[in-house]
């Protein structure tokens, strides 16, 4: 049963997978859902949130500090972003508003997946509560983990893109109008060094579990189960491959796998039509200025292009 489920999640069609296990059509559905239920319920595969404990926060921050040039960003405990997981059009019996799941930008139906990852591109949190029509800022507000993120102890934060609201617990880059000098663009560079890990995580996820490269042809009620199963297996694969390596070596191994992919393909959330006004709080602006001052005081600069 496990072999059939893995083959199906990796991109095999139902007919090929059914022949692999020598089962009937009804039996393969039952078997695969049984396996996915077991994977999702497994305590060994539980995804550990970045806010789980002070020790967890320090471990995550140390991992990101390893890849932050000059150790500029030492308090990052995760990177957040959204991804549009394409699904078949749900029926009116499955959802109250079918049109809410249609992304005008991508011209397809989907579910917004919000996720946070660590420095090794393992997912540390996820949320599937928003239809494909909404942007990252709205989806993030509906995420229960957001409340814990916003209460992170001073000095700890996550990193997102401009679609997210700046705060003391969520750092975002300066937009083009806010950049007042080289130190500001350097700040954006140091931030992007870490934030790219969530892009890599989604890219690795979709590349390995290629069922996610096409519309999920499952009942809408089972869409979240399929995505959750893929994310847990994604974490398991990275952990098993790197568990005997030190942090620096394991980070390099994951980066190498990402860059060796024939293609890195996933659909980020479309935020172009998001009507939500993003308000940055004062503490978030102060924290950004502190980091910029550190860049200037130590005369640190982003590497020059060769």
HELIX and SHEET records of a PDB file:
HELIX    1   1 UNK A    2  UNK A    9  1                                   8    
HELIX    2   2 UNK A   14  UNK A   21  1                                   8    
HELIX    3   3 UNK A   25  UNK A   41  1                                  17    
HELIX    4   4 UNK A   43  UNK A   45  5                                   3    
HELIX    5   5 UNK A   54  UNK A   67  1                                  14    
HELIX    6   6 UNK A   69  UNK A   71  5                                   3    
HELIX    7   7 UNK A   98  UNK A  101  5                                   4    
HELIX    8   8 UNK A  136  UNK A  141  1                                   6    
HELIX    9   9 UNK A  145  UNK A  149  1                                   5    
HELIX   10  10 UNK A  182  UNK A  208  1                                  27    
HELIX   11  11 UNK A  210  UNK A  213  5                                   4    
HELIX   12  12 UNK A  220  UNK A  242  1                                  23    
HELIX   13  13 UNK A  247  UNK A  259  1                                  13    
HELIX   14  14 UNK A  282  UNK A  297  1                                  16    
SHEET    1   A 5 UNK A 102  UNK A 103  0                                        
SHEET    2   A 5 UNK A 108  UNK A 117 -1                                        
SHEET    3   A 5 UNK A  76  UNK A  86 -1                                        
SHEET    4   A 5 UNK A 157  UNK A 159  1                                        
SHEET    5   A 5 UNK A 170  UNK A 171  1                                        
SHEET    1   B 3 UNK A 102  UNK A 103  0                                        
SHEET    2   B 3 UNK A 108  UNK A 117 -1                                        
SHEET    3   B 3 UNK A 123  UNK A 131 -1                                        
END                                                                             
